[in-house]
Amino acid sequence: MIVLSIEDRIFVRFLTWWKAILDMFKILAQRPSVLETDGYCLLQSSLDTVPATILSVLPNYVVLPDTHTQRGGSNPFYWRASTFFKPTTYPTYLAIHYEHRGPALSVSKGSHLGWPMSLPTQLNAQQNTLILTNSGLLKAHIDTQTTTQFLLVHQHDTYLFDQQGNTESVYIPSLAFTAPILQILSYILAVPIQYAAILLWPIAQFVKEKLN
């Protein structure tokens, strides 16, 4: 029979607590995301059934005819979809389909609700994973696989968008070695820009009201 010293028992108890804490965070990290609060959700869909899958989640929305296919490397810079800045009545969304499993988006949860940013969360894709995100969600592409992007707008906001179908295929050079560094720098630079926007946004709104 092995008799542990007081120090060893304290150390074993600490390791047990530490493992329990890590398991708790893993469970929280794996909880299903909520599109309205987190700004994204993960779905499963083949490329052919993407529009039907999207409309099952957003029934009053329209999938614009524009599609953008990216092959090759990654875009490690944090960005928001351009449709976020359109004067729409309802939120706009971006759907990204992944053909293969692997690392997908790095997202800042809840960043679509305001300018403050949370720490980035890494999302991983399985084959035929469809990531539906709010256009205002701050995100970075770190994938090195083929993706197809779709834009979604509410049926009452379609008049603001070009309805002509444009299919664009882009090859992005691989940034496998520099992508992690660029991603970190992009996030660090985005933080002061976001918080500066917090200060300037009320001023801009005040000026806009006065001009109107």
Number of C-alpha atoms within 10 A of each C-alpha: 3 4 7 10 9 9 9 11 12 12 12 13 12 12 12 11 12 12 12 12 11 11 12 11 11 11 9 10 12 8 8 11 14 13 17 14 13 19 23 25 17 19 18 17 20 15 16 8 10 20 17 13 17 22 14 11 13 14 12 11 21 19 21 18 14 16 16 15 16 17 17 15 19 23 20 25 20 23 18 17 17 10 20 17 11 12 10 16 10 12 19 23 26 22 25 23 25 27 19 17 14 15 17 25 22 22 25 23 22 22 22 23 15 12 20 17 20 13 11 17 13 15 14 16 21 15 14 19 22 26 23 23 26 27 25 24 27 26 25 23 19 23 26 21 18 17 23 18 18 20 21 26 25 19 13 13 17 16 11 12 11 11 11 9 10 12 10 12 13 11 12 14 12 15 17 14 8 10 19 14 12 16 19 15 14 16 22 11 12 17 15 12 13 16 14 13 16 14 11 11 13 11 12 12 11 10 11 10 9 8 7 5
